[in-house]
Amino acid sequence: LYRSFRILEFQGVPSEVRARLTAAFRINAVRNMLFVAELTRLLRLLGGAGIRVIPLKGVTLAESLYGDPAFRVCSDIDILVPASEAHRARRLILADGYASPFTEDFFVNHQFHTSADCPLQVQRGKLSYFLELHWTLLQHSSKDAEAMLDLWSQARPRDFFGIQAYSLSPEWEFLYLAGHAASHKWQTLKWVADIHDLCVSASIDWERVREKGERFDLDL
């Protein structure tokens, strides 16, 4: 969004178009500031309980790739926790005010075993936050448990907006972003831009990417 604004500004686009784009950019910037505040609340909550958390996409990707949370359009919050901590993480988040359309019994006995994430939602003031709690990235794959062990073994502590959590390795970040975009049939141009900027800015070991792709049947 920000880059589009700069391109249009320098190509002599009419002022009313620039004004609309500027307003959209500012609205997105304010909204993402609120997403940052909510994400840090969640990281503090789960980290304080000893649960490892990896933020996925969203405002953290905007900051790491583009230098500012305002420079990417985000619609929700995604976090990844170890599968062994998913039940406890969900209970803590629900106790913090979030709601789920499913009961605890349904989550434990069905959703946890058949889904890759759990949708949760909270209303804070006039803004509704949608959260996806993930515990796996390779849903229904026989290689999922092995892949998650590999992913977490390479995750490293990182500061997110003043709160320490964990980050994906560059190789797993590439695999996650590419897999996410492919699973949604590359519907959004920003996903292509994210992958491009990651490849340009991160030090990715492509041999390790190839090895993981073959090892975990990712069909690269």
Salt bridges, closest charged atoms under 4 A:
GLU9 OE1 - ARG6 NH1 2.87
GLU38 OE1 - ARG41 NE 3.20
GLU38 OE1 - ARG124 NE 2.84
ASP78 OD1 - LYS57 NZ 3.31
ASP78 OD2 - HIS134 NE2 2.83
GLU85 OE1 - ARG88 NE 3.06
ASP96 OD2 - ARG124 NH2 3.01
GLU104 OE1 - ARG90 NH1 2.82
GLU104 OE2 - ARG91 NH1 3.25
GLU132 OE1 - HIS134 NE2 3.42
GLU146 OE2 - ARG215 NE 3.03
ASP150 OD2 - LYS212 NZ 2.58
ASP150 OD1 - ARG215 NH1 3.29
ASP194 OD2 - ARG72 NH2 2.69
ASP197 OD1 - ARG3 NH1 3.57
ASP197 OD1 - HIS196 ND1 3.13
GLU207 OE2 - ARG210 NH2 2.29
GLU211 OE2 - ARG215 NH1 3.78
GLU214 OE2 - ARG210 NH1 2.78
ASP217 OD2 - LYS143 NZ 3.22
